[in-house]
Amino acid sequence: MAFLRAARKDEIPAGSIREFQVNGKTLALANADGKFYAINNTCLHRGGPLGQGELNGKVVTCPWHGWEYDVTSGKVAMNPSVGVDCYPIEVRGDDIFVDCG
């Protein structure tokens, strides 16, 4: 799969995470200390929207039941043997591209 435009950098301020649709998938795009990351938006526990969660450093907390994920890897903080998909990012000028293939 090719990299597809997901968002503009200014749509995801530092320290925030947001939901975006890319090629039919809902992704959570995070800006952790000026670096961008993309993970699957759906929490493994009950399907909560990770892109609506709170980002603290590189950890997003699901707003439904508090499961925590590392946005750099998609891994569950308490059990890194499981996690959500994590997607490669490219920043091109003011745009963020994701390979969600």
C-alpha positions in Angstrom: 0.0 0.0 0.0 1.1 3.5 -0.6 1.3 6.5 1.7 -2.0 8.4 1.7 -2.6 11.9 3.0 -4.2 11.8 6.4 -4.1 15.3 7.9 -2.3 18.6 8.2 0.3 19.0 10.9 -1.6 21.9 12.4 -4.7 19.7 12.9 -2.9 17.7 15.6 -1.2 20.2 18.1 1.7 18.9 20.3 0.4 16.7 23.1 -2.8 15.8 21.4 -4.4 12.8 19.5 -7.2 12.9 17.0 -9.3 10.6 14.8 -8.9 10.6 11.0 -10.3 8.4 8.2 -7.7 7.1 5.8 -8.6 4.7 3.0 -11.7 3.4 4.9 -9.9 2.9 8.3 -10.3 5.1 11.3 -6.8 6.0 12.7 -5.7 7.8 15.8 -3.0 10.3 14.9 -0.9 11.6 17.8 1.6 14.4 18.2 4.0 13.4 21.0 6.6 16.1 21.5 6.5 17.2 17.9 6.7 13.7 16.4 3.7 12.1 14.7 2.4 8.6 15.2 -0.5 6.6 13.8 -2.3 3.7 15.5 -5.6 1.9 14.9 -8.3 3.9 16.6 -10.2 0.9 18.2 -9.3 -0.1 21.7 -8.9 -3.9 22.1 -11.0 -3.9 25.3 -14.5 -2.7 24.2 -13.8 -0.9 21.0 -13.4 2.6 22.5 -12.1 5.4 20.3 -8.4 6.0 21.1 -8.4 9.2 19.1 -10.8 10.7 21.6 -8.5 9.7 24.5 -6.0 11.7 26.5 -2.4 11.7 25.4 0.2 11.9 28.2 3.7 11.9 26.7 3.6 8.8 24.4 0.7 7.0 26.1 -2.9 7.4 25.1 -5.7 6.4 27.6 -8.9 5.0 26.1 -11.8 7.3 27.2 -14.1 4.4 27.8 -12.4 2.2 30.3 -8.9 3.5 30.8 -6.7 1.0 28.8 -3.4 2.7 28.0 -1.5 2.3 24.7 2.0 3.4 23.6 1.4 5.4 20.4 5.0 4.6 19.2 4.2 0.9 19.0 0.5 0.4 19.5 1.2 -1.9 22.5 -0.9 -2.0 25.6 1.1 -0.4 28.4 0.2 -3.1 31.0 0.7 -6.0 28.6 3.1 -5.3 25.7 2.5 -8.7 24.2 -0.8 -7.3 22.6 -1.7 -4.1 20.9 -3.3 -2.3 18.1 -1.8 -1.8 14.6 0.8 0.9 14.3 1.3 2.5 10.9 4.3 4.2 9.3 4.1 8.0 9.0 5.8 10.5 6.6 5.6 14.2 7.0 5.8 16.1 3.7 5.7 19.8 4.2 2.6 20.6 6.2 0.9 17.3 5.5 1.0 13.9 7.3 0.9 10.8 5.2 0.2 7.3 6.6 0.8 3.8 5.1 -2.2 1.9 6.5 -2.0 -1.0 4.1 
